Amino acid sequence: MKILILAPHTDDGELGCGGAIAKFIEENHDIYYAAFSLCEQSVPEGRPKNILEVEVKTAIKVLGIKLENLLLYKYKVRYFSNERQSILDDLIKIRNKINPDLVFMPSINDIHQDHSVISTEATRAFKHSSILGYEMVWNNLTFSTTSFIKLDKRHIDKKVEALSCYTSQGNIRKYMNREFIESLARIRGVQIASEYAESFEVIRWII
């Protein structure tokens, strides 16, 4: 399959479905990763403004995504709503270029303003693809666990390793630590009698 990961900001894709990405890479699927903001306005003081661009390139390499399959945009963080039409236009260009079978994006119940724009516009842009919404519990008031991907420990290890590449974020994002990531994966695994899993909302499923 051709699989597209939509990340409003760098690291969102790894947080939402990093384990699934590692598994899909093992299965030789074509994975594309599109990040819509490098969050230059939020870079901690003393860090280079392009630090997240460097970090996302390192992180996807850990997961096994080809660098040529990384698409980076420079929308201003927390201002996606002002650029809704431009974002939709870019999503349509991605659709026409890649024509993905499966798209991962933030949950439609994600309350972060940028995440909400991506999920709404992606649902419009990818009408002919299956779409799964990934889980970010710190942003989800509600989340429907209607789909699961079984994972092994090595997939979670890859997810943690990829997230560890974001050295500019690790100390300020408590949900990026190994304990939290493993705990959530174990909870989702218990729900389907698996050691680990990631859970997703079914937005559209085409058989």
N, C-alpha and C positions, 0 to 999 in steps of 0.2 A: 504494500500500500504506500501511497504518498500521504504523509502525516504532517500537518501544520500545527505548530505551537504558537499561539498568540500571547505575547507577554506585554501588558501595558508598559511595564518598566523592566529593566534588566533584573533578573533573578526571580521574577514572578513565575516564569515557566518551570524553573527548577523546583521552586517551592510547591507549585500546584501539581506537577506531574513528572518530577525528575526520576522517580522510580520506574514509571511507565516508559519514559524515554529510554532509559538504560535497557529495559527489556526489549523494546521495539528495535533498538540498535542491534542487539544480539540476534534478533529474528530477521535482520537484513532489510528492514523497511527503510524507505527514504524519508528522513526527518528534516523538516525545515523549521527554522526558529525566527520569528519576527518580533523584535522589541521596539516599542514605539516611543520610548523616552530614555535618554541616557541620564536623566535626573541631575543635570549639571548644577541646577539651582540648589540641590539638596546635598551636594558633596560636602562632607565634613571639612572644616577649616584646616588648611595645611595640606590637603590632598590635591593632586592634579585634577583639573576639571574633567579630563577624559578618563578618569580612573575606572569608571563603570564600563566603559567601552573595552578597556583592557581586560577587566575582570570577566565580563561575559564571554569574551573570546576564549579565555582560559577555561571557563566553566564548561562551555559546550564541547571543547576538546576533550575534557575529562569524560563527558558522557558519550562521546564518539560521533557527535554531529560534525559534518564537514563545514569548514569555514565558509566555503562558497554558498552554503545553504543558510547562512546567517544574514538576516535583513535588519538593518538598523535605521531608525528614524529619530529625529530630534525634536519631537513635540515637547512643549514646556510642561513639566510635571505639574499636576493638579489643575491644568487649564485645557484639558482635552475637549471639554464641552464647547469651548470657543472655536475649536477646529474640527467640529463633527463632520462637516461635509468633506474636508480634505482627508480626514482619516478614512471615511467611507470610500473615497476615490482611491486611496492607497490600497485598501483591502480588496477592492475590485481588481486593481492591477495585479495584486498577488494572486487572486483567484484565477485570472486569465493566464498568468504565467505558470502557475503550479498545478492548478486544477486538483486540489487535494481530495482524497477519499474521506479523510477524517480530520476534523479540526478540534483542537483543545483550546479553550478560552476560559476567562473567569466566569464564575457562576452568574446567572442572571439576577441572583439575589445578593450579589456583592455590593456593599454600600460605598466602597471607595469611588469617588467621582470619576476618576480616569478608568478604572476597571469597568464601571457601569457603561461608559461610552463604548469601550471596545466590545463588550458582550452584546450590546444592542445593535451596533453597526455590523458586527460580524454575523449576527443572526440574519441580518438583511442581505449581506454580501454573499454568504455561502449557502444559498437556498438549496443547492443540489448536492451538498456534502453532509455526511453525518457529523454531528456536533456534540461534544461532551463539555460540560462546565466543570472546571476543577475547583477543589475545595481550599479555601483560605479561612480557617475558622475565626480568625481575629477580625475578618471583614464580613462574615456571613451571619445575619440575624437568623436566617433559616437556611437549611441545605437539605435537599432530597437525595439520600444515598440510594439512587436508583440504578447505579452501575458500579461494578468493581473490577479492578485488574489485580489478579493475584501476583504477588511478588516474592522473591527470595531475598535472603539477607544481602547477597551481593548487589542486588539492585538498590537497596536502601543505602548500602555503603557507598555506591556510586553517587547517589543523590547527595549524601552528606559531604562527600569529597568535592563535588561540584559546587555546593553552597559555600564550602570553606574557602573557595577562590575569591569570594567577596569579602576581602579583608577590611574594606572600608565600611562594611555594614554589620559585621559579626557582633561587635560589642554593643550595638545600639538596637539590634533586632533580635529580641529574645527567642522568637519563634524559629530562628535559624540554627539553634543548637541541636546537637545529636540527640539528646534526651527527649526533647519535644518531638522531633521528626520520627524517631523510632517508636515513641509511645503512640502517636496518632496512627502510624502504620500498623502497629499491633492491634489497636482497637478496631480498625477497619478489617484487619485480617480475621479477628475473632468473629465478626459478623458473617463471614463466609467460610469458616472453618479452614483458614489459611494462616500461616505464621505471620505474613505481612500482606498488606494490600493498600491501594489507593482507591478512593471513592470519587465518583463523578455523578453529576446530574445529566440525565439524558435530555438534551435540547431537541435534537432531531436524530433519528436513527433510520438509515436507509439500508434495507436488505436486498 
